[in-house]
Amino acid sequence: MSSIDRSQSVGGTRTYEVRTYGCQMNVHDSERLSGLLEDAGYVRAPEGADEADVVVFNTCAVRENADNKLYGNLGHLAPKKASRPGMQIAVGGCLAQKDRDTIVKRAPWVDVVFGTHNIGKLPVLLERARVQDEAQVEIAESLEAFPSTLPTRRESAYAAWVSISVGCNNTCTFCIVPALRGKEKDRRPGDILAEIEALVAEGVSEITLLGQNVNAYGSDIGDREAFSKLLRACGRIEGLERVRFTSPHPRDFTDDVIAAMAETPNVMPQLHMPLQSGSDPVLKAMRRSYRQERFLGIIEKVRAAIPHAAISTDIIVGFPGETEEDFEQTLHVVREARFAQAFTFQYSKRPGTPAAEMDGQIPKKVVQERYERLVALQEEISWEENKKQVGRTLELMVAEGEGRKDDTTHRLSGRAPDNRLVHFTKPDQEVRPGDVVTVEITYAAPHHLLAEGPVLDVRRTRAGDAWEKRNATEKAKPVGVMLGLPKIGAPEPLPAVVSGCGCD
């Protein structure tokens, strides 16, 4: 059997693999890319098989070495492609939107290059490249269709992303996302709610509202309170147990949103609020339209309205011009805000951003030292905040694949309403991902909690039924389907790395 025969051994059907880098928006897009390919007749290659007929890279452009990583991976595939007639490679996402023709020049064995605005064209471009036997480069300058209107292959049966807007109107000097994803464009509220209702009908019990600047929703449709109204509308959807959102921006975080969070029972007591820096001069250089006092004021209001809210953040260390005094202001905000978790980033130049050309670039050694101090402080605070959970009785939504040691420890893992990860003793009765268990917290570590006693209650759910049905269907298929995309946020609810690119 030839190499191409081996890759098409399932009834002659071509197989695919999607490799995803970057933020939640890319993960959401990759679910759509998978759905498009399956709608076109492709099947997902077995995990770890390393012999897909089509390999799709969904790229990120917000890291300094993002292009090196891509071209290294493409170089690794070049000899494999040369030895396997019919194999195709496609590159999409933010780096493709940015570099365009450069990708084919540096990696002429790539078959398709597509951008962030036209992911729906992938199957057509693959077929065109095959028929014409030449690379197809198609980069749209504006959005052709909201990702959520395209076919999808969701990574979770019980939780889902729902895109409410795309693009961003901010001009942060460290971020290239607005240049690649365009100005903010909002979906109609009716379309969003219709999608959520359809997902709930399929068994989904948790949704995460997704946008580059999610709480600016409404600016495109002329309603400044549209986001809080959307949260309240989600509260009226029967069967929807948990609602989350990511990522907001302090500039647009208004009192009506806080009220909606506090007064809507299925909106979870969790907030990811990107700080980036605690220094007013640095925030000004970043073109962040708030200052320290405004940020801490938001945190205070949220805590007053939702006492048990877990608040997480993003912080960039070593932004150009950052002094030791500036960094100390960041540490001050961390101490005052007492974040449950912080996603910390060492500043790296992002080609095409104003910050990359700024004077006062900080030496790597200085950035590293500050970064280590910040991480040590946040670890201490995270642990102290988690210790406050000991003795509490919490309802957990059972998660899939989040406890790496669950098999050896004979535990299961789940997410509390505030999105904290909890490992709990496996009960005698069957518990499925999507089901809900009640436990008492007995131990706290900086990044997780333990419930070492017996499970107090198990509630079987429609979400668990959906997971069971899907799992049985997938096992019946001759080709494995789980891809192993980055485990971020909603599909398997995780802490908001939820802001993985640090651009919000």
Solvent accessible surface area in square Angstrom, and as a share of the most:
residue,aa,sasa,rsa
1,M,165,0.74
2,S,55,0.36
3,S,23,0.15
4,I,51,0.26
5,D,70,0.36
6,R,121,0.44
7,S,5,0.03
8,Q,45,0.20
9,S,73,0.47
10,V,43,0.25
11,G,82,0.79
12,G,53,0.51
13,T,35,0.21
14,R,46,0.17
15,T,8,0.05
16,Y,0,0.00
17,E,39,0.17
18,V,1,0.01
19,R,52,0.19
20,T,12,0.07
21,Y,53,0.20
22,G,26,0.25
23,C,11,0.06
24,Q,10,0.04
25,M,3,0.01
26,N,1,0.01
27,V,3,0.02
28,H,0,0.00
29,D,3,0.02
30,S,0,0.00
31,E,3,0.01
32,R,10,0.04
33,L,0,0.00
34,S,0,0.00
35,G,4,0.04
36,L,18,0.09
37,L,0,0.00
38,E,56,0.25
39,D,110,0.57
40,A,57,0.44
41,G,46,0.45
42,Y,28,0.11
43,V,47,0.27
44,R,3,0.01
45,A,9,0.07
46,P,56,0.35
47,E,120,0.54
48,G,76,0.73
49,A,38,0.29
50,D,78,0.40
51,E,67,0.30
52,A,3,0.03
53,D,1,0.01
54,V,0,0.00
55,V,3,0.02
56,V,0,0.00
57,F,0,0.00
58,N,3,0.02
59,T,3,0.02
60,C,18,0.11
61,A,3,0.03
62,V,3,0.01
63,R,81,0.29
64,E,78,0.35
65,N,92,0.47
66,A,16,0.13
67,D,43,0.22
68,N,90,0.46
69,K,125,0.53
70,L,5,0.02
71,Y,25,0.09
72,G,47,0.45
73,N,39,0.20
74,L,0,0.00
75,G,34,0.33
76,H,118,0.53
77,L,1,0.00
78,A,24,0.19
79,P,90,0.56
80,K,44,0.19
81,K,41,0.17
82,A,90,0.70
83,S,74,0.48
84,R,20,0.07
85,P,90,0.57
86,G,40,0.39
87,M,8,0.04
88,Q,9,0.04
89,I,0,0.00
90,A,0,0.00
91,V,0,0.00
92,G,0,0.00
93,G,2,0.02
94,C,6,0.04
95,L,6,0.03
96,A,0,0.00
97,Q,7,0.03
98,K,64,0.27
99,D,27,0.14
100,R,87,0.32
101,D,80,0.41
102,T,55,0.32
103,I,0,0.00
104,V,33,0.19
105,K,162,0.69
106,R,125,0.46
107,A,1,0.01
108,P,90,0.57
109,W,79,0.28
110,V,2,0.01
111,D,23,0.12
112,V,0,0.00
113,V,0,0.00
114,F,1,0.00
115,G,0,0.00
116,T,10,0.06
117,H,15,0.07
118,N,2,0.01
119,I,11,0.06
120,G,30,0.29
121,K,67,0.28
122,L,0,0.00
123,P,24,0.15
124,V,79,0.45
125,L,0,0.00
126,L,1,0.01
127,E,79,0.35
128,R,84,0.30
129,A,4,0.03
130,R,137,0.50
131,V,99,0.57
132,Q,97,0.43
133,D,129,0.67
134,E,103,0.46
135,A,37,0.29
136,Q,17,0.08
137,V,58,0.33
138,E,44,0.20
139,I,27,0.13
140,A,17,0.13
141,E,121,0.54
142,S,77,0.50
143,L,41,0.20
144,E,94,0.42
145,A,43,0.33
146,F,27,0.11
147,P,6,0.04
148,S,13,0.08
149,T,89,0.52
150,L,30,0.15
151,P,51,0.32
152,T,55,0.32
153,R,19,0.07
154,R,30,0.11
155,E,14,0.06
156,S,2,0.01
157,A,7,0.05
158,Y,0,0.00
159,A,1,0.00
160,A,1,0.01
161,W,3,0.01
162,V,0,0.00
163,S,0,0.00
164,I,0,0.00
165,S,0,0.00
166,V,9,0.05
167,G,0,0.00
168,C,12,0.07
169,N,62,0.32
170,N,16,0.08
171,T,78,0.46
172,C,8,0.05
173,T,3,0.02
174,F,0,0.00
175,C,14,0.08
176,I,10,0.05
177,V,4,0.03
178,P,29,0.18
179,A,84,0.65
180,L,9,0.05
181,R,13,0.05
182,G,25,0.24
183,K,146,0.62
184,E,13,0.06
185,K,98,0.42
186,D,10,0.05
187,R,15,0.05
188,R,172,0.63
189,P,56,0.35
190,G,46,0.45
191,D,70,0.36
192,I,0,0.00
193,L,39,0.19
194,A,57,0.44
195,E,27,0.12
196,I,0,0.00
197,E,94,0.42
198,A,53,0.41
199,L,14,0.07
200,V,9,0.05
201,A,78,0.61
202,E,105,0.47
203,G,4,0.04
204,V,0,0.00
205,S,6,0.04
206,E,0,0.00
207,I,0,0.00
208,T,6,0.04
209,L,0,0.00
210,L,4,0.02
211,G,3,0.03
212,Q,15,0.07
213,N,4,0.02
214,V,0,0.00
215,N,9,0.04
216,A,11,0.09
217,Y,3,0.01
218,G,0,0.00
219,S,70,0.45
220,D,72,0.37
221,I,72,0.37
222,G,73,0.70
223,D,43,0.22
224,R,212,0.77
225,E,88,0.39
226,A,6,0.04
227,F,2,0.01
228,S,6,0.04
229,K,109,0.46
230,L,6,0.03
231,L,0,0.00
232,R,86,0.31
233,A,13,0.10
234,C,0,0.00
235,G,31,0.30
236,R,182,0.66
237,I,19,0.10
238,E,163,0.73
239,G,36,0.34
240,L,9,0.05
241,E,55,0.25
242,R,12,0.04
243,V,0,0.00
244,R,15,0.05
245,F,14,0.06
246,T,4,0.02
247,S,2,0.01
248,P,1,0.00
249,H,4,0.02
250,P,0,0.00
251,R,97,0.35
252,D,28,0.15
253,F,2,0.01
254,T,49,0.28
255,D,85,0.44
256,D,36,0.19
257,V,4,0.02
258,I,10,0.05
259,A,34,0.26
260,A,0,0.00
261,M,6,0.03
262,A,48,0.37
263,E,108,0.49
264,T,8,0.05
265,P,126,0.79
266,N,16,0.08
267,V,8,0.05
268,M,17,0.08
269,P,30,0.19
270,Q,26,0.11
271,L,2,0.01
272,H,1,0.01
273,M,0,0.00
274,P,0,0.00
275,L,0,0.00
276,Q,0,0.00
277,S,0,0.00
278,G,0,0.00
279,S,1,0.00
280,D,59,0.31
281,P,89,0.56
282,V,6,0.03
283,L,0,0.00
284,K,143,0.61
285,A,38,0.29
286,M,0,0.00
287,R,130,0.47
288,R,2,0.01
289,S,65,0.42
290,Y,8,0.03
291,R,85,0.31
292,Q,30,0.13
293,E,150,0.67
294,R,94,0.34
295,F,0,0.00
296,L,38,0.19
297,G,25,0.24
298,I,2,0.01
299,I,6,0.03
300,E,126,0.56
301,K,97,0.41
302,V,0,0.00
303,R,70,0.26
304,A,84,0.65
305,A,44,0.34
306,I,20,0.10
307,P,100,0.63
308,H,112,0.50
309,A,9,0.07
310,A,7,0.05
311,I,1,0.00
312,S,10,0.07
313,T,0,0.00
314,D,0,0.00
315,I,0,0.00
316,I,4,0.02
317,V,1,0.01
318,G,1,0.01
319,F,0,0.00
320,P,7,0.05
321,G,43,0.41
322,E,5,0.02
323,T,72,0.42
324,E,75,0.34
325,E,128,0.58
326,D,15,0.08
327,F,1,0.00
328,E,66,0.30
329,Q,69,0.31
330,T,2,0.01
331,L,9,0.05
332,H,69,0.31
333,V,0,0.00
334,V,0,0.00
335,R,117,0.43
336,E,103,0.46
337,A,1,0.00
338,R,71,0.26
339,F,0,0.00
340,A,16,0.12
341,Q,47,0.21
342,A,17,0.13
343,F,29,0.12
344,T,25,0.15
345,F,31,0.13
346,Q,48,0.21
347,Y,28,0.11
348,S,24,0.15
349,K,86,0.37
350,R,4,0.02
351,P,65,0.41
352,G,72,0.70
353,T,5,0.03
354,P,61,0.38
355,A,0,0.00
356,A,10,0.08
357,E,146,0.66
358,M,55,0.25
359,D,133,0.69
360,G,43,0.41
361,Q,63,0.28
362,I,36,0.18
363,P,87,0.54
364,K,138,0.58
365,K,172,0.73
366,V,53,0.31
367,V,8,0.05
368,Q,61,0.27
369,E,80,0.36
370,R,18,0.07
371,Y,55,0.21
372,E,95,0.42
373,R,77,0.28
374,L,0,0.00
375,V,49,0.28
376,A,63,0.49
377,L,27,0.14
378,Q,10,0.04
379,E,59,0.26
380,E,98,0.44
381,I,4,0.02
382,S,2,0.01
383,W,104,0.37
384,E,67,0.30
385,E,22,0.10
386,N,7,0.04
387,K,105,0.45
388,K,126,0.54
389,Q,15,0.07
390,V,69,0.40
391,G,47,0.45
392,R,70,0.25
393,T,78,0.46
394,L,14,0.07
395,E,83,0.37
396,L,0,0.00
397,M,3,0.01
398,V,3,0.02
399,A,10,0.08
400,E,52,0.23
401,G,61,0.58
402,E,19,0.08
403,G,12,0.11
404,R,237,0.87
405,K,149,0.63
406,D,24,0.13
407,D,132,0.68
408,T,112,0.65
409,T,55,0.32
410,H,140,0.62
411,R,64,0.23
412,L,38,0.19
413,S,3,0.02
414,G,0,0.00
415,R,4,0.01
416,A,0,0.00
417,P,35,0.22
418,D,10,0.05
419,N,8,0.04
420,R,28,0.10
421,L,28,0.14
422,V,0,0.00
423,H,28,0.13
424,F,0,0.00
425,T,49,0.29
426,K,120,0.51
427,P,24,0.15
428,D,161,0.83
429,Q,101,0.45
430,E,99,0.45
431,V,21,0.12
432,R,3,0.01
433,P,16,0.10
434,G,1,0.01
435,D,0,0.00
436,V,5,0.03
437,V,0,0.00
438,T,25,0.15
439,V,2,0.01
440,E,83,0.37
441,I,1,0.01
442,T,56,0.33
443,Y,100,0.38
444,A,6,0.04
445,A,11,0.09
446,P,32,0.20
447,H,106,0.47
448,H,54,0.24
449,L,0,0.00
450,L,17,0.08
451,A,2,0.01
452,E,89,0.40
453,G,31,0.30
454,P,111,0.70
455,V,26,0.15
456,L,103,0.51
457,D,79,0.41
458,V,26,0.15
459,R,94,0.34
460,R,120,0.44
461,T,12,0.07
462,R,122,0.44
463,A,1,0.01
464,G,0,0.00
465,D,73,0.38
466,A,17,0.13
467,W,48,0.17
468,E,72,0.32
469,K,156,0.66
470,R,52,0.19
471,N,43,0.22
472,A,64,0.49
473,T,71,0.41
474,E,30,0.14
475,K,157,0.67
476,A,86,0.67
477,K,92,0.39
478,P,113,0.71
479,V,9,0.05
480,G,35,0.33
481,V,14,0.08
482,M,74,0.33
483,L,27,0.13
484,G,42,0.40
485,L,9,0.05
486,P,47,0.30
487,K,86,0.36
488,I,12,0.06
489,G,7,0.07
490,A,0,0.00
491,P,8,0.05
492,E,7,0.03
493,P,3,0.02
494,L,27,0.14
495,P,36,0.23
496,A,2,0.02
497,V,52,0.30
498,V,5,0.03
499,S,0,0.00
500,G,23,0.22
501,C,5,0.03
502,G,0,0.00
503,C,12,0.07
504,D,16,0.08
